[in-house]
Amino acid sequence: MSNLEYISNFSLSVINSISKSVGLEFIFIPIVVAMMLALFFRGKNPTSKYVALAIFSYMLYFSLSLFSKLPNEGYLQLGSYLNVEKFHFVLTLQVDMLSTIMLTLTSFLLILVTLSSWSMKDQSLYFSLLIMFSGAIFGVFMSTNFLWFFIFWELTLVPMYFLVGIWGAERRVYAAVKFFLYTHVASMLILLAFFLIYKESGVFDMTLVKEGMLLSPVLIWWLLFIGFAVKMPIFPFHTWLPDAHVQAPAPISVLLAGVLLKMGAYAMIRMVIVMLPETSQQYAWVILTLGLITMFYSAFMAIYETHLKKMVAYSSISHMGLVVIAISTMSYAGLSAALYEMIGHAFIIAPLFLIAGFLHHKTGSWQMADMGGIMQKAPYISAIFVLAGLGALGLPGTMGFVGELSILLSAVKSFGLWMVVVALGSMLGAGYIIWTLRRVIYGEMSEVVKTTKFTMNKMEFLSLMIFALFIILFGLFPNILFEYINPAFAQFKLLGGAL
């Protein structure tokens, strides 16, 4: 068969598959819609943001509906599409509790990011890129074929590159290029690992790969670990993230922290821990050591920072260090705590980024020295910032407390009493958060603040209120989440107790 016939048959397969798919429409239709919006709408046309809100709402409905359909064990089969048998190139869509939780978190955050971006300039292109990103990220969480997973993994870089490079701050192009190069080079390691797996096992389906069928699991483990460590990011592969956060518009920082970093953690759990458990157990000390370094190094950097958004960025990396520590336990309780912390981190760090961006927009400065006394001018916005900050330092009654405590308990149970050093991370968090509140929210009102009006778009404020609500709700009633999180790691149940 000629190459032209292959292309023709593949194109027909795409059309037929989408028309009778379950789940496939949430991958390719957003990508097609995004291209159409970018082509046919220009500038401030509001159509695109309403389309984005509708698509993301339907994605959330679809994600929530999956919970009632999931089997007690294993995956829910959504179908296999676009089959090219000659190359084992088949888009297999399967979901379990872990991927369904990630789909729900992603679609929910996309809705709130849309509300937070309600007054963004050049709306047609901006929301088109957000819609394209949604299709790619759903592909990451639903595909179990290594090749298709890699395609969607890489496709997420394209809209994020332009969202940072076009709508970012002064050094946005530098930050976008650095982000793209770092993560793309890391992706080459992941792709190499996938081909090694195929060479040794003969399959591209991650659900069929067992560690015993691989001749070089150690090499594959290191390739995957480093590739996903860059995305999370783990020290010393983290240097792209502070620049990306600082230069990105605030809603895109929410996507970076709430979705893109969690994508790395999801892949780390799915392909490093679950797929290669024996090698992961052998190198658990590596994961643990890098997690501790990430947590403490980033916390000290946050204390040192005078740049508000960079402080929040380092705080975000420090909390991802906690996730890494939890993953290193490879226990039922530890992995459940890691997933809870991933969700809590997304809800807590989002309002910090959004309010930091808002304050920069109003004052024209990122420096904390130019702020102060904002509570007197914008009490409601300041109160949400204080709540999120207290959640970040682990105040009881917030998601931060439950996440940090559960990780501490699982780490002590797995590695011994010396792991109480994890609690020092919370102490450092209290240091940089309280100092930030003292300089930015309270204290003497600066001259810049005195002459500034802090009025926020109602949609943007609504998104902050929703984040605040969930920080408290899941902090007071964590079992609402743990009832879904614990079953995601049923295969590790014998290794530790549930939370």
N, C-alpha and C positions, 0 to 999 in steps of 0.2 A: 504494500500500500504506500502511495506517495505521501510526502509531507503535507501537500495541499489537502489530500483526502483526510489525513489525520486531523488537521485544523478544522476542516468542514464538519467532520463527525463530532469533534469535541465541542464546537460551537452549538450544534444541534442538541448535544447532550446537556449543555448548560441551560438552554431554553426549556427543554423538556423537564429537566430536574427541578428548576425553580417553580414551574407551573404546578407540580404535584409533590412539593417537598414539605417536610416538617422541620422547621428550624433554618433551612437554607435561605429562606427569604429574609431572615434577619441579618444575613451576611452580605448577600449580593444586592438586594434591593436598596439598602442604604447607600451602597457605593454608587449604584446607577443614579439614584435620586440626587446624591451629592454632585455628581458631574452635571446633571441637568440644571440644578439650581445655579451652579457656578456659571453655566453657559448662558442661561436665559434671563437671569436676574442680575441686576447691577446695584452697587452702592448700598444705600440705606433702605432698600425695599424690605419691609418687615415680613414678607411672606416666608422667607427661609427660617426665621426663628420659630414661627408657628408650626411649620412643617417639622422642624427639629424636635419641638416639644411633643408633637403628636407621635412621631416615630419612637422617641425615647420612652414615652408613656406606654406605648404598645409593647415595646421591648420589656418593660418592667412587668406588665401584665403576663406576657409569655413566660418570663422567668419565674414569677410566683406560681403560675399554673403548673410548672414542672414538679414542684415539691409533692403534689398529690399523686403524681404518676411514677415517681422513682421507686425502683424495687428495693427490698430490704438490703440486698447486697448486690454489688456489681454496678453495671451501667444500664441506663435507659437508652435503647437503640432508637435513634432518630432517622437513620437511613444512611445509605451509601450512594454517592452521586459522582458524576463526571469521571466514570471509570475508564482509565487507559491501561488495560491489562499488561501491555508490553512493558511498561515502566513501573508497574505496581503503584500507579498514580491514581488513587481513588480517594475522594473526599468522604471520609467516614465521620459521621456526626454521632457522638455518644456523650451523655452527661451522667454524672453521679452527684452526690450531695455536695462535694467540694466545688465542682465546676458550676453547679446551680447557684450556690451561695455567691460565687464570684460574679456570675451573670446578673444576679439581683443587685449586688452592691454597685456594679458598674452602671447599670441602667438607671439606678436611683441617683447616683452621683452625676450622671449626664443630665438628668432633669434639673438638678440644683445648679449645675454649671451653666445651663441654658438660662435659668432665672438670673444668675449672677452676671450674665453677659448681656442683659436685656438692652442696655444702651451702648453696646460696643459699636465702634465705627466699622464701615464697610461690612454690613451685616450679612449680605448674601454670600460672600466668599467665606467669611468666618464660620457661619453656621453650616455651610457646605462641608468645610473641613471637619467640623465636629461630627457631622453625620457620617462622613467617610470613616473617621476614626471608630465610630460605634460599630460599623460593619466588620472592620478588621479585628477589633478586640473581641467581638462575639465569636469570630472564627477561631481565635486563639483558645478560648475557653470551651468550645464545642468540638473542635477537630481532634481526633486521636490518631490521625495519620501524620507521621513525622514531617513529610514534605509539605503537606498543606498547613500544618502548624507553623512551619518555618516561613511559608509565604505570608501568612497573616501576621506573624510575629514581626516580620520586616515591614509589612504594609503599614503597621501602626506608626512607623517612623516618619512616613511621608507627610501626613497631615500635621503631626506634632512639629516637624521641622518648619513648616510654613507658619503655623500658629505662633511659634516662638519668634521666627525670623521676620515676620511682617508686623505683628502687634506688640512686640516686645519693647524694651527700653533702649537706651542709647547703644549698648553693645550687643544688640539682639542677634545680629548676623554671626558674630564670633561665637556666642553661646549656642546658637542653633547648629552651626557647623561642628563645634566641639561635641555637642550631644549626639549628632548623627554619626560622626566618625567613631567615637568611643563605643557606642552601642552596636554599630554595624560591624566593626572589627571583632567585637565579642561574639556577634552572631555567626561569624565564620567558624569560630571554634565549635559552636553548637551544631552547625551544619556538618562539620567534619565528624563530630561524634555520631550524628544520625547515619551517615554513610558507613561508618565503622560498624554500627549496630546492624545495619542491613547486610553488610558483607558477612558478618558472623552469624546472624540469625536467619537471614532470608526474608524478613518481614519489615514493613514500615509502620505497623500498627503498634503503638506504645502499650496497648492493653494486652498484647500477646507476648511481649518481650519479658523474659525471665533472666535474672542475673546468671544462672547456671549455664545458659546457652551461649554466653559470651566468652571469648578467649582472652580478651584484654579489658576486663571491667574497670581496672584501675585507671588506665588511660582514658577510657570513655568517661569515667566519673570526674576526673580532673578537667576534661574539656567542658563538660556540662556545668560543673560547679563554677568554674571561672566565668563562663559565658553568662550564667544567671546571676552570679555575684556582681557583675558590672551593672546589670539592670536594677538590682535591688535598692541601692548599691551598698556593697560591703567594703570597708577599708582593706586595701589601699586603692580600690577601683572606684572610689566615690567622687573624684575631683570634678567630673562633668556636671554633677547635680547642683552644687551651690550656684554656679554660673547660670545654669538653665533656669533655676528658680528665680534668681534675682532679675534676670532679663525678661522672663516670660510675663505676660499679663496675669493678674491674680487668679482668674478662673482657670487658666491653663496650668498654673502652679498646683491648683486643686487636682486637676487630672493627672499631673505628673506624680504627685504624692499619693493620691487616692486610688489610682488605677494602674499607672505604668509601673510603679515600684511594686505594687501587689502582684502584677503580672509576673515579675521576676520571682517573688516569693512563692507564688502558685506553681510555677515551673520547677522551682527548687524542690518543693514537696513532691510534686507529681513524678518527676523524672529522676531526681537524685536520691531522695529518701525512699519513696515507694518502689521505684523500679530497680534500684541498686542498694538494697538494705544492708547487705553484708559489708560491702565496701564503705558505705556511709558509716556503719558502726565502727569500722577500722579507723576512719578519719574524722570521727565525731569530735576529737580534740582539736582538729584544725577549724572546724565550724565554730566550736565553742570559743576558741581563742580569738578568732577574727570577730566574732560577735561581741565579745567583751571589749576588744580594742575599739571597734566601731562605736559602741555605746559611750565609752569614756572619752575617747578622742573628740568626738563630735560635741559632747556635753561641755568639755573645756573650751572648744572653739566657740560655742554659743555664749559662754560666759564672757569671753574676750570681745565678742562682736559689739560694735556700736551701730551697725547697719541693721535696721529693724527686720527687713525681709531675709537677710542672710542669717540672722539669729534664728528665725523660724525654720529656715532651711536646715541648719545644723541640728536643731531640735528634732526635725523630722528624721534625719539620718540616725540620730542617737536612738530614737524609738524603733527604727528598723533593726538596730543592733539588738534590741530586746527580742524582736521576732526571730533573729538568727540564733540567739541563745536558746529560745524555746524549741526551735527546729532541731538543734543539736542533741536534745534529749532523746529524740526518736521514740517518744512514749506517747501513749494515748492522751494523758493529761497535758504533756508538753505541746503536742501538735494542736490540740484543741485550744490551748492558751495562745499559741501563735496565731491561729486564725481569728480568735476573738480580738487580739491586739491589732491585727491587720485592719479589722473593721473599725475598731475604736480609734486607731490612728487616723484613718480616713476622715472620720467625723470630727475629731478634735483639731487636726492640723488645718482642715479646710477653712473654718472661720478665721483662724489666725492669719492665713495667707490673704484671705479676702479683705479683712479689715486693714492689714498692713498695706495692701495695694490701694485701698480707699484713702488711707491717711496720706500716702505718698501723693496721690492724685490731688488732694486738697491742699497739702502744705508745700508740695513741690520738693520735698526732701525725704531721704531715707534715714537720715541720721536721727537717733533718739534725742540728741542734744537740742534739736530744733522742735521737739515736741514737748509735751508736758501739760498737765491740767486738762486733758481732753475730756475727762469725765464731766467737767463743768459745762462743756459746750455740746457734747453728744453722749448723754448718759446711757441711752439704750444700747448704742453700738459699743460703748465702753464696757457695759455690763456683760455683753456677749463675749468680748475679748477677754475679760477677766475670767469668765466661766471656762472658756476654752483653755486659757492658760493654766487654771487650777486643775483642769482635766489632764493637761500635759504633764503636770508635776505629780499626778496621782492622788488627788484629793478624794477621800471616801465619799461615795455618792455619785461619782462620775465614772465613765467608762475607763478612764485612765487608771483608776485605782484597781478595778477588777482585773484589767489586763496585766498590770505590773505585779500584782499579788499572785495571780495564778501562774505567771511565768516564774516568779521567785520560788513558789512552792514546788513546781515541777522540776526546776533546776536543782534545788536542794535534795529532792528525792532521788534524782538521777545521778548527781555528781558529789553529793555530800554537803556537810554543813558550811564548808568554806564558800559556797555559792551565795551566802548572804551578802557578798560583795556587790551583788546585783542591786541591792537596796541602796548602795552608794550612788548609783545612777539617778535614783529618785531624788536623793539629796542634792546632787548637782543640778538636776532639773528645777528643784525648788529655788536654787540660787539664781539661775539665769532668768527664770520666769518672774520671780518676785522683783528682781532688779529691773527687769523690763517694765513691769507694771508701775514701779516707782518712778521711772524716768518718762514713760510715755503717757500713762493714764492718769496718774496722780501727780503730786508735786506742784511746783510753781508753774503757772501758765506762761508759756513762751510768747514772745512777741508775734511769732508767726501764727500761733493758735489764736491769739487775741483778735486778729484781723481776718480770720477764716470762718466761713460758714460750713458746717458739717452736715449737709443735707444729702440723703441717699435715696436713690430710686426705690420705689415701693417693692418691686419685684426682687431687687437685690437684697433688700432688708428681709423680705419673706424667706429667702434662702438661708440667711443667717439664723432666723428664728427656728427653722426646721432643724438645722444642725444642732442648735442649742437644746431643742426638745429631745432629740435622740441621745445626746451626750448624757442627759439626766435619766431618761427613760431606761436605757440599757445599762446605766450605772446602778440604778436602784433595783432593776429587775433583770439581771444578766441571764437568768435561766431561759428567758424568751429566746435568746440567741443560742445558748448552749444546747437546747433541745434539738437544734438543727446542726450545730457544729460537731457535737460528739459523734453522731452516726457517720460523719464524713471519714472518721479514722477508726472504724470498727475493726480493721485488720490489726491494729496496734493495741487492742483492748487488753490482751493478756500481759502487756508490758507495763501497764500502769493504770491507776484508777481514773475514772471520769471526774469531771469537775461539776 
